[in-house]
Amino acid sequence: MAGPLAHLKVLDLSRILAGPWAGQVLADFGAEVIKVERPHKGDDTRHWGPPYLKNVAGEDTNEAAYYLCANRGKKSITVDITSAEGQQLILALAKQCDVLLENYKVGGLEKYGLDYDAVRAVNPKIIYCSITGFGQTGPYANRAGYDAMIQGMGGLMSLTGVPEGQPGAGPQKVGVAVADLMTGMYAVSGILAAVIHRDRTGEGQQIDLALLDTQVAWLANQAQNYLTTGKSPERQGTAHPNIVPYQAVPASDGYFMLAVGNDAQFQKFCAIAELDEIAQNPAYASNTARVQARAELVPVIEQATRQRPAAWWLEKLSDAHVPCGPINNLAQVFADPQVLARGMVVEQHHPVAGKVKTVRNPLGFSASPLQYEQAPPVLGQHTEELLHSLLSMKDEEIGHLREQGVI
């Protein structure tokens, strides 16, 4: 397999989303990622449907769309890690790998003899990435953590949703599991940093990564707004806490996103919107002033934008280099000329459905381009292949393990 990480092997013991997302990114980058799943059941998300992938006859398969989003490029092996034989298989595989990725509860793998110390004993150079809800330490360490609750606990839901005093006011979670996804991305960067450290020193290590820590870390400017002022930011709907106007605004036929980033762009917007009095008013000349005058300025802007359809605004503002954009549904996203031109959807052969479409990795490498050779695997698709190639097991041994329910 091509890609900048083609020299790495990753043993992926994770399930659901944060860990599998990290594993998929590593697989996209060319690493050989071995996904370990429970015999007969597999990753929980295989059953998180509908919707399910259709076969060539248009019938539902057993492959849930949720599972497909986070497991491209991997090889699936089924192993019962609760059995002594299964635990030995995992240790044998770990001995052959550079990275182990897991998201069991704190101490969850220790009872199976697959914790960091046990794996390090057979492979001192292993990079062992542990993803949990709350980390390996602290008063919440033994709690389970899930994306929606982390969005709440970590402050994101206090920032997302309709402002108080408006119809429909209240906190909202983001429409995708961003705490999980960001944790997966931090896992990738942490793993790559640990690989570089190992290349320099020969030393492996454990990575302790928590959903809550991640959520707090990427509060970004909103966290800094609080740390700077001591005041908790409030929900602003689609509006930006530090820039005005920067939000969804109404047109005569719907909404569009207006993202004025500086004073010159504001002047251009006012010219197009025929808001000469606003443009000439010193009270709105700077972004600082506009943020302070948000409550009185935004209704005036919205009254102007309501006079024409969204397409008119998008054309005129784009021609003037004032940032703006439509608010697309996913059908519109995947029909967008730019998305099509960038080839954001890849199609792969699938052993059950015939073919499957997934969203490609957004990174493009000039010297080591990514290739998408392996569709999200069906359960246990590569069990025998991996036991043969990595552990040199014979057919008789594999057959025995299958009879015993180990694989």
N, C-alpha and C positions, 0 to 999 in steps of 0.2 A: 504494500500500500504506500502511495506517495504521501507527501506532506512533511512539514518540518519536524514532526515528532515520530517519524517512522521507526526510530531506533528504540522507542519505549514500549513496554508492556504494562498494562494496567489491569489489576484485578478489582472488579467493581462489585462489591457486596451490597451496594446501596439500593434503596427502593423508593418509590413514589416520584419525587421531582428534583429536590436540591442536589442530591448525589448523582442521580442519573443525568441531570442536565450537565453537570461537570464532566461526567464520563463521556457524554456525547460530544462536547466541545473537544475533548482530548482525542476522541476518535476522528472527528472532522479534521483535526490537525495531523492525522496520520498514525497515531498510536494504535497498537493492537489492544483493544479493550475487551476483556473477558467478563461478561455479565453473569454472575452467579445467581441462580434462581431456585426457588423451592420446587421439587418435583411435583408435577401435576397441577400446581397452582401458579407458580411464577410471581412476578412483580404484581403488587396489588392493582396497579393501574391497568393491567391487561383486562380487568373486569369493570373498569370505571366507564361504562357506557350505558345507553347509546350516547353518541353515534359509534358504530363499528365500521371498520374497513369492509368494503364490498368485494366479493369475488367476481370472476368474469361473467357469472350468470346474474349478477346484481343482488346476490344474497349476502346477508351479514356473515362475516367470519367471526372468529373469536378474538380478533385484534382490535381493541378499543382505540379510538383516535387519540385519547389521552396518552396511552402508552407509546404510540407512534411518534409523538412530538419530542420525546426525550431519549430515544434509544437507537437512533440511526448509527450505523457504522460499527456496531458491537457484535460480538459472538456470544451466543447464549449457551451456557452449560448448566444443567440441573444437578444440584448437590444437596443432600440432606445434611446440613451442618449440625443437626442434633445427634447424629450417629458418630461413633468413634471413627468409622471408616471415612465418613464424609469430612470430618475434621482433619484427618490425615491428608485427604485429597487437597483441601484448601491450603494446608501448610506446604504441601509439595508444589502447588501452583504458585503460592506466594514466593517460594524460593526462586522461581523462574521470572518473577516480575520486578519492575522498578517501583511501582506505586500500588498501594492498596487503598481503596476508597470505601468507606462504610458510614452508615447513618443509623446505627443501632443506639438505643438508650445507653446512658453511661453505665459501663460494666456489663452491658448486654452480651458482648462477645467473650468476656472473661470466663463465663461458665462453660463455654465451648472450647476453651483453650485457644482462642483466636484473637486475644487482645494484643495490644502493641508489643508488650514484653515477650509474649509467646512467639509472635511472628518475627520479631527482631532476633530472637534466638536462632532462627533458621536462616534469616537474611538480614544481617546487620545494616545493610545499605538501603533497606526498604524505606520509602516515604509513605507514611501511614496517615491518611487524612481522615479524621473523625469529625463528622457533622452531627450535631445534636441541636435540640431546641434552645438550650441555655448554656451549653459549654460543659467542660469537665469539672468545673469548680463552681462554688457559690451556692446560696441557699435553694436555688431552683434547679440545681444540676440534675436531679432525678425525675424532674417533670417531663412529660411529653410535650412537644411543641409542634404546632401546625401553623401554616401560613396565615390564615385569617386571624387567629388569636395573636400572632406576632405582629401583624399590621396594627392591631389595636394596642397591644402592650407597648410596642416600640414607637408609638406616637404618630404613625402615618395616618391612621384614621381620624385623628384630631385635626389633620390638615386637609383632608379630602372629603368633599361633600358640599352641600348647599349651606351658605352662611346662616347663622342664627337670625331669626326674624323674617326669613323669606319662606315662601311656600315650599314644602318638601325638605325643610332644614333638618340636618342631622348628619352624623358621620357615615362615610361610605368606604368600603374596601375597594381597592383597585380591581379592575376586571380580569386581570391575570394574577397568578401567584407570585408577585414580585419579590416578596421576602425569600421565597424558595429560590427563585431564579437568580437573584443577586448573590445569595449564598453560594449557589453553584458557580457563578462567575468568580467570586472571591476564592473559591476552592481551586479553580483552574490557575489563577495567578499565584496563589500560595504554593501549589504543587510545582509550578514552573520555577518559582524562586528557590524552592527546596532542591529541585534537580540541579540548578546552577550551583547551589551551595555544595551539593554532593560531588559535582564534577570538580570543584576546587579542592575539597577536603577529604572526599571519600566517605563522608559521614551522612547516614540517613537520619530521619527524625520523624516525630509525630507532629501533625498539625491539628490544633484544637480550634474548631470553627463552630460558631453558634448562630442560629437564626436571629435571636434577639440582638446579639452583638452586631450582626450585619445590618439589621434594620436601623439600629441606632446610628451606625457609622455612615449610612448613606442618606441620612436626613439632610446632609449637605448644608446649603445656605440657610435652611430653616433652623437647623440645630445651632448654627453660628448666630442667627438672628436672636435666638433665645440666650445663648451664652454671652452675647454682647450686651443685651438689654435687661436680662432677667425676666422678660415678659414672654409668655407662651404665645406663639403665633396662632391665629384663628383661621378657621376655614374661609376660603375665598372663592369657592367654586372653581371655575376655570381660570380665575384671575391670578396674576403673579404677585407675590407679596412685596417685591422690590421694584417693579417696573409698571408704569401706566402709560398708555393702554396696552395691555398684554393679556388677552382673554378672548373667549368666544363672544362674538357680538351678533345681534340679529340683523338679517337682511329681510327683504320683503317676502322671500320664499323659504326661509330657513336660517341657518347660522353658518358663520365661517370663523376661522381663527385669525385674529389680528395680533401681530407680535411686533409692536413698535419697540425697537431696541435702543434708540438714541434720539437726541433732540432734532437732528436733521431729518430723520425719518418721520418724526411727528409733524414737522412743517410740511413735508410732502403729502402726508395723509390729510392734513387740514386743507391743503389746496385742492385735492381731489374731492374731498367731502364738502367743499365750499363753506368751510368754517373759518372765515377770515377773522372774525372777532376773537375766536379762541386762539388762533395762531398769533395774533398781535398782542394778546393779553400777557403781561409779564408774570401773572400768577400761574401760568401754565408753560412758561418758557423752558424750564428745566425739568428733568425727570424727578428730582427731589420735590419740586413744587407740585408736580402732577400726582405723585404718590400722596402727598399731604392733602391734595384737593380731590382725591379719588371720588368721594361720595357725590360731589357736585359735577365733576367733569364727565364721568362715565355715562350718566343718563343723557347728556347732550350728544356725546358721540353715538350712543345707541339710537337716538332719535334720527340722526343723520344717516346711519347705515341702514335703517329700516326703509329708506326711500327707494332703494334699488335692489335688484336680485343679487344673490351671492356671486353668480358668474361674472356680473359686471364689475363688482368690487375686486374679485380675484384677478381679472384681466388688467384693470387700471392700476391697482396697487402693485402687481408684479412688474408691470412695465416701468413703474417708477422706482422699483427696487425697495418697496416697502414690504417687509416679510408678512406673509399671510398664507393661508391654506384652507382647503376644504376640510370638513369633518366627515371623513369617509366611513362607511361600513366596510366589512371585510370583503364583500363582493367588489366594491369599488377599489379597495386597496389592491387586490390581486388583478384587477383590470387596468390599473394605472399604467400609463406608458413608461414612466420611469422605472417602476417595479418590474415591468416586463422586460425593459431594456437591460436591467441589471441581472436578469435571470434569477430572481429570488426564489423561484420554485424549481426543485429538482425532482426528476422522476426516476425511480429505480425499479428493477425487477424484484418481485416479491413471490416467494414460493407458494403462497396460498391464493393471493389475490391477483396474481399476474403482474401487477404494477402498483406502486404506491407513490404518492406525491408528498414531499416534505419541504419545509422552508430551509433554504441553504444557510450555511454559516455566513455572516456578513463580511468576514475578513477575506481579502484577496492578497495572495502572496505572489510576487513576480517571479521569484526564483524557485519556489516550491509550491506550485499551485495545488489546491485541495481537490481531491477526487472523491466521489460519492459512490463507492463500489458496493457497499453492503447496506441493504435496507434494514430497518428495524427487524431483528430476528424473531422467528417464531420460537416458542418455548422449547429449549433444549436442542435447537437446530444444530449446534456445533459440538455437542457433548462428546461424541465419539472422536471427531476430528481433533479436538484439543487434548483428549486423553492419549491419543496416539502420538500427536506431534510434540507435545510438551513433556509428557510423562513416560513416553515410550511403552505404554501399556498394550498388552496383547488382547485380541478379541475375546479370549476366554476370560481374562480378568474383567474386562468391561461387561461381559455378559453376566458374570457373577455379581458384580455391583448392581446391575440393573435388576437381577432377580431378588436381591436383598432390599431393593427400594432405596439404595444409597444415591443412585442417580436417576 
